[in-house]
């Protein structure tokens, strides 16, 4: 699927949102996720919203000298750059030179291109947790000195620095996720095209609040098991995965279970624990992803906003009140006991 070339009638200097997409240190998963957008006409959806994708390294037809010329015009301010989207972490090594990642055909490190282009852009968008915080690319010993655009894991700074502001006055917009949901990216771009995304629409980590003010826990199909603390004990079980299986859905900021992936799925619906991939530091939790660390039998990572004493009291009461149906179904890979059918009357 290649983006159509800019036609003679198209004017990149005219009305509309000029978007440049660059890929840095990462797997390209956010671009692959974007292609799963719930649309029969991906290009048409962008066009109808007034969004002009000037270039994408995997989707565009232009290459070589054409791209270098485009980048130079944007970096020099001769062509308007409304939104700079960066996918993947910024590789600062070795020794701050950035030469672990040199843009082909230019001899110039990617971090220098990003710095030049960010200085011209009206908005800068980090697409994915690698571009936002460093993500998986910055895990372990981080030999490439990978970081995010404006964050280095959970520390402000990154490549552009804590004080950076784009031409609009906004900091980097962090559309975090590993990968991002295509809806998060498209909704962000459409809000920018409509000039309806402002400082108050971003949370404390610069994430758009339309998805970051939700929790993965919201809409989870395992919520009845969570309420009674009826927990899964192995990957195929239907029960809540928080207590034993490492699920962080009660802490992770995202709308994955109310804005489903590919129209029908999510990590928890597929039987996988939420690893909180929209948060800084998710890549190194300090324990296996499929295990819940505990202290005196109590999970260390408690639900957002819940005091520890309340959780202990609630869990104790819930376990003692767990219906037999819920208890048996929690540790099975299918429903073994159905809800009892009773006569009911509306009053």
C-alpha positions, 0 to 999 in steps of 0.5 A, spaced: 500 500 500 503 506 497 501 513 498 499 516 492 504 521 489 502 529 490 498 530 484 499 537 480 493 540 483 495 539 490 499 544 493 503 542 500 503 550 501 496 550 501 490 549 506 490 542 510 495 539 515 502 537 512 505 531 516 511 528 515 513 521 518 520 518 520 522 512 523 527 511 528 530 506 532 524 501 533 521 495 529 516 499 525 510 495 529 506 502 530 506 503 522 503 496 521 498 497 526 496 503 523 494 500 517 489 496 521 485 502 522 478 501 521 477 504 514 476 501 507 480 507 505 486 509 509 488 514 504 481 517 503 480 518 510 486 522 511 484 526 505 477 527 507 480 530 514 485 535 510 491 531 512 496 530 507 502 525 509 508 528 505 512 522 506 512 515 510 518 511 509 514 505 508 508 507 504 510 513 500 513 512 493 518 517 493 525 515 495 533 517 494 534 524 492 526 526 492 526 525 499 532 528 501 530 534 497 523 534 501 527 534 508 531 540 506 525 544 504 522 542 510 528 543 515 529 550 512 522 552 512 521 553 505 515 548 505 510 548 511 511 542 516 505 542 521 506 535 524 512 531 525 511 524 527 516 520 529 516 512 530 521 509 534 526 511 539 532 516 538 539 513 538 544 518 541 550 513 541 555 512 540 558 517 545 552 522 543 554 522 536 547 519 533 551 515 528 548 508 530 543 511 526 544 515 519 539 516 514 540 513 508 543 517 502 544 523 507 550 521 511 546 525 517 544 522 523 537 521 524 537 525 531 540 531 527 534 531 522 529 530 528 532 536 531 532 540 525 525 538 523 522 539 530 524 546 530 520 547 524 514 543 526 508 546 529 506 540 532 511 534 534 508 527 535 511 521 538 508 515 535 509 509 540 512 508 546 519 507 543 518 515 541 515 517 547 519 514 552 525 510 549 521 503 550 523 496 548 529 499 544 532 502 551 531 496 555 537 492 558 544 496 558 541 500 552 548 500 548 545 505 543 543 510 548 536 510 546 531 515 548 524 518 547 523 525 544 522 529 550 522 523 555 528 518 557 524 513 560 520 516 566 525 522 566 523 528 562 529 530 557 530 525 552 532 528 545 529 535 545 529 536 552 524 538 557 523 545 555 522 544 548 515 546 545 513 546 538 511 552 534 504 551 537 506 552 544 505 544 545 510 539 548 511 533 544 504 529 544 506 522 546 501 517 543 504 512 547 503 504 546 507 498 544 504 498 538 499 504 538 492 503 537 491 505 530 485 509 532 489 513 537 494 515 532 488 517 527 484 521 532 490 525 534 492 527 527 484 529 526 484 533 532 490 537 530 487 538 523 481 540 526 485 545 531 482 542 537 487 538 541 490 543 546 494 543 552 488 541 557 487 535 552 494 532 554 495 528 561 501 529 565 505 525 561 503 528 554 498 523 552 492 525 549 487 524 554 481 521 550 485 515 551 489 516 556 484 518 561 481 511 561 484 504 564 485 498 560 480 495 566 474 499 563 470 494 559 475 488 561 470 481 560 474 478 566 471 484 571 466 479 574 472 475 576 476 481 578 470 483 583 470 477 586 478 476 586 477 469 582 483 469 579 486 465 573 492 460 575 494 458 568 494 462 561 488 458 559 484 460 565 478 465 564 479 468 571 482 475 573 489 475 571 491 481 576 493 476 582 497 471 579 498 472 572 501 479 572 496 483 569 496 491 570 490 493 567 487 496 573 493 501 572 494 502 565 492 508 562 488 506 555 482 504 552 483 497 549 477 494 552 472 499 550 476 501 543 477 494 541 483 492 536 481 490 529 474 491 532 474 485 536 480 484 540 485 486 546 490 483 550 486 481 556 480 478 551 486 474 548 488 471 554 494 475 555 496 479 561 496 487 560 503 489 561 502 496 561 505 498 554 503 505 554 507 507 561 514 509 561 518 503 564 513 498 562 519 494 558 523 493 564 518 491 570 523 487 574 519 481 574 517 476 568 511 479 565 506 473 566 507 473 574 505 478 579 510 480 584 507 480 591 509 482 598 506 478 604 501 475 599 499 482 597 500 484 589 505 490 589 502 493 584 495 495 586 489 498 582 490 506 581 487 510 586 486 504 591 489 505 598 492 498 600 488 497 606 482 498 602 484 493 597 486 487 602 479 488 606 475 488 599 479 482 597 478 478 603 470 480 603 470 478 595 473 471 596 469 469 601 462 471 597 465 468 591 459 464 588 461 457 586 459 459 578 465 464 578 470 460 582 469 454 578 469 458 571 475 462 573 480 456 573 477 453 567 478 455 559 471 455 558 464 456 562 463 450 566 457 453 570 452 457 567 448 463 570 442 460 574 436 462 570 431 464 575 424 467 574 424 475 574 419 480 574 420 487 573 417 492 578 
